[in-house]
Amino acid sequence: MKNVLIAAASVMGIGLAAPAALAQEEFAIEFSYDRAELITEEGAQALYDRLQDEIEDACEVSTGSRDMESLRFERACIEETTRNAVQTLNSHHMNAVYETQTGEAVG
């Protein structure tokens, strides 16, 4: 098992109620995975799905109101953190999954 720390910069531009993880400019998510998961695209897809769940939880704005600005903040946080995570993992199969999911190349 390997652990990876994924750093993400806060994308908060205005005074929103930020999730606990984003109370600072940057935060880290510790994520455990087995490097063997990256050998196949199916394994990379399963890892990507688990990683997305972790990132979405970390970026969630957990206030009572879910206004458009909060939703935009969450989406930007998820997108940036996912991109950073995929770059950190540095795997051909993970890059392919990311490109399929987002329509964007890693880099």
N, C-alpha and C positions, 0 to 999 in steps of 0.2 A: 504494500500500500504506500502510496505517495500522498503527501499533503502539498497543496499549492495555496499560496496566499495571493489573493487577487486584490489589487489596489484599484480603487475607483475614486475619481475626483468628484466632489460635489458639483452638481450642475445647477445648484440653486442660485438664481439670479436676483430674486426679490424675497421679501420676508414671508416665506411660506412656513407652515409647520412641517418640519422635516422629520423623516423617520429617525429613530435613535442612532442608527448607523451613520447617518449623514449629518449629524449635529456638528461634525467637524468638516474641514475641507476635503479630507480623504478618509477612507475607511478600508478595512481589509476583511475579506471573507476567507476563512480557512475551510478548504474543501478537500476531502480525502477521495482518492480514486486509485485504481490499479492501472498501471501503464498498459497492461494487456488489453484494457478496454478500447484503446486507441488503435489496435491492430486492424480492426475491420470498421467499415462505415456503420454497420449495425451497432457495434459496441460504442462507437463515437456518438451515434444518435442517442442511445440510452444515457450515456454520460452527459450529453448536451441537455437532455430533458431534465435530469437531476440537477444539473448546474443552474438551469433556468429557474427551477423551483426555489433554489437557495437565493439566487439573485433577486427574484421577485419579492421574496420575503424580506430581504435586507433593504430593498428600495421602497417598500410599501409605506405610503403616508397614512398613518393610522389615526387620523382625526375623524371626528363625527361627520364632517362635510366632505363630500367628494366632488369639489368643483372642478371646472375644466383646467384651471392652473395647476391644481394638485395632480390631476391625471397626466398633464403634460410633463410635469416634474418627474413623476414615477416612470413614465415611458422613456424619457431622456436618461434617467439613471440606469434603467434596465439595459438600454441599448449600449451606453458607454461601458458599463461594467461587463456586459457580455462580450463586447469587442475586446476589452482588455483581457478577459479570461481566456478567450480563444487564442489570442496572441501569446499569452503566457504559456499555454499548453503546447504550442508549437508542433502541431500534428497535421499532417496532410489530410487525414480523414476528418478531423474536427473542423479544419478549414472548409472542407467540402460540405459538411453538414451546415455550418454557419452560412455559407454562400447560398445553399438551397433554402434555408429558413428565412434569410434576410434579403436575398438578392444582391448582396454586397460582397465584394472580395475583402479578405482580411488584409490589413496593411495600412 
